[in-house]
Amino acid sequence: MADDAPVTLLILGAGGDLTHRLLLPGLGSLLTAEPKRKVQIVGADREPMTPAQWKKLIEKAFADVPVPARPTRSVLSKARYEQTDLLDPEQLGRLIGSCTGPLVIYFALPPAVSMKVCQLLEDIELPQPTRLALEKPFGTDEQTARDFNEQLHKLVPEEQIFRVDHFLGISTVLNLIGLRFANRILQPIWNAEHIERVEILYDEDLALEGRAGYYDGAGALRDMLQSHLLQVLAIFAMESIAELSSQELQDQKAQVLRSTRLWGNSPKRASKRARYTAGSIGRRKVPSYVDEEGVDPKRNTETLAQVQVEVRNNRWAGVPFTLRSGKALGTARKQIVCYFRPVGHVPTGFENTSPPDKLIIDLKPGAVSFVLTMNAEGSPLDLEQKTLRAELAAGRMLPYGEVLSYILDGNPLLSVRGDSAESCWHIVEPVLNAWAAGKVPMEEYAAGSEGPEGWLPEDSVVG
């Protein structure tokens, strides 16, 4: 679709945190980069909101980007809000009937509510074309993900379903494709023969930050590893693509996820979980997770999760991939670390005690670093490591803006396909079952620390 074609963006759950914190700023960044786009924003929720309040919400989100005056005026002139009980068939029917196509229905709702709304939409005539955009999690396990997919396919074809994972809109993640397939140095060594292990890390120095309503029911594994980090893994490990098209990218990602299994087929040995206790992050004092407002200690929710997997295909067999993410850690590490195998022979006479060479891809902020072994300063017979680092330019828009641009264009390049959503649950479900059965102990770490001892190898610490 041309970027000047009008599109109606209907946000279900428009009064929620997701809308004003991520969706509207993301859309604002898109309109800043592509000001010719014509988008009508229709908000809907059960809570009352006046037209002036809705427009003020949009205006504030746009001002934080900031969005130029002209596209801001254009959006505000057409924006409207409809107080709607989304689970009332008549009210939902009137809301959909008031919208014209092309229509994007964005479900900024909990998954269970999204499923109920989709069931009601079966009996409502949708404008043509209608696209459905849904937030993670896509179900709560493999079976519910499969059921959800079947429900969605009753409404529209798969190519009109956009399962949103904003990590796919992070420019550094997209740069992985160019780094892998347009790079003469890396392309031939991107395999198990040369790569010993890979770590995909998303450690945050933020604690719960008032998100107990969502996070305490999800935890680190469901929130980060099952979705975001497995999507990064799929792009890192996929086979070569013939062209940068949604079909090619989705097919290759799906192949990786179908091949991914827990290391050693053992959820007990391949996974770890922990929860933060009271501590300090910088000057901030952080209470124990179980004492955070809104947390139910009986849920036994983890705030740090680590899972080791293997991609069982010819390219990656025998290479452990470690996925890790947690909150309230002393150092924020959002990166992919690729460890190369040692060289076959170091000439006799060299003093070489260096750890393996590494490729480090920083996701936020974007950068690529090579940690390479070479002659040491001051002695030609000693070897040491030096870091060659390239800073990457910031993305042209926020990750949600990048994802929204493809949704508004009807291009599923940055979407999660239905089969991949099911595969992600298939990978982690044995871990969830083992944790629920108490087979993996809940460890502890002080807020502001680097996590429990012995989780990652010592040489994993990257400055």
PECORLIN-V394938 format. One line per field, one symbol per residue. ss: DSSP state (H for helix, E for strand, - for the rest). phi: phi as a letter, one per 20 degrees, with the letter a starting at -180 (. if undefined). psi: psi as a letter, one per 30 degrees, with the letter a starting at -180 (. if undefined). A space follows every 10 residues. Layout:
ss = ???
phi = ???
psi = ???
This chain:
ss = -----EEEEE EE----HHHH HHHHHHHHHH HHH----EEE EEEEE----- HHHHHHHHHH HHH-----HH HHHHHHHH-E EEE-----HH HHHHHHH--- --EEEEE--- HHHHHHHHHH H--------E EEEEE----- -HHHHHHHHH HHH----HHH EEEE-HHHH- HHHHHHHHHH H--HHHH--- ----EEEEEE EEE------- -HHHH---HH HHHHHHHHHH HHHHHHH--- -----HHHHH HHHHHHHHHE EEHHH-HHHH EEEEEEE-EE E--EEE--HH H-----HHH- ---EEEEEEE E--------E EEEEEE---- --EEEEEEEE ---------- E------EEE EE----EEEE EEEEEE--EE EEEEEEEEEE E-------HH HHHHHHHHH- -HHHE--HHH HHHHHHHHHH HHHHHH---- -EEEEE---- -------HHH ---
phi = .ffdefcede denfeefgfe ecffffffff fffcfffdcd edebaeffbf gfffffffff fffffeegff fffffffdfb ccfbefeegf fffffffedd efcdedeecf gffgffffff fgedfefded dddceffend afffffffff ffffebfgfd dceecfffef gffffgffff ddcffegfde affddeaccd dbedeeeflm dfgeffednf fffdffdgff ffgfffdfff dfbecfffff ffffffffee cffmlcffee ccbbbedfac dmeeedfggf effnedgffl fedbcccdcc eebffdgnef dddbbadlef cfccbdddee ffffbeggoe ecdffffcdd deebffaccd ddebfffnbf dedbdcddcc feffffbfgf ffffffffem degdeefgff fffffgfegf fgffffemed feecbfgnee offnfdggef fde
psi = klfgkkkkjj jkhffleeef eeeeeeeeee feeiffkjkk jjkklfkkkl eeeeeeeeee eeffelklee feeeeeffkl kjjkjfgjee eeeeeeffkl lkkjjjihlk eeeeeeeeee fegkkklklk kkkkllkiaf aeeeeeeeee eeffellefg kjjkjffffk eeeefeeeee fgjeeeefgi lfefkelkkj kikkgkbehg geeeeffdle eeeeefdeee eeeeeefllk kelileeeee eeeeeeeffk lkkggjfeff llllkkakak jbfkkklkef fkkfkjfffh kkfkkkkklk jileegkfjk jkkkkllhlf kjjilkjjkl lllekkkkfk jjgkllllkk jkejlklkkk jkklklkfjf flklklkkkk kkkllfllee eeeeeeeffg jgegljleee eeeeeeefee eeeeeeggfk kjllkkkfag llkgellegf jk.
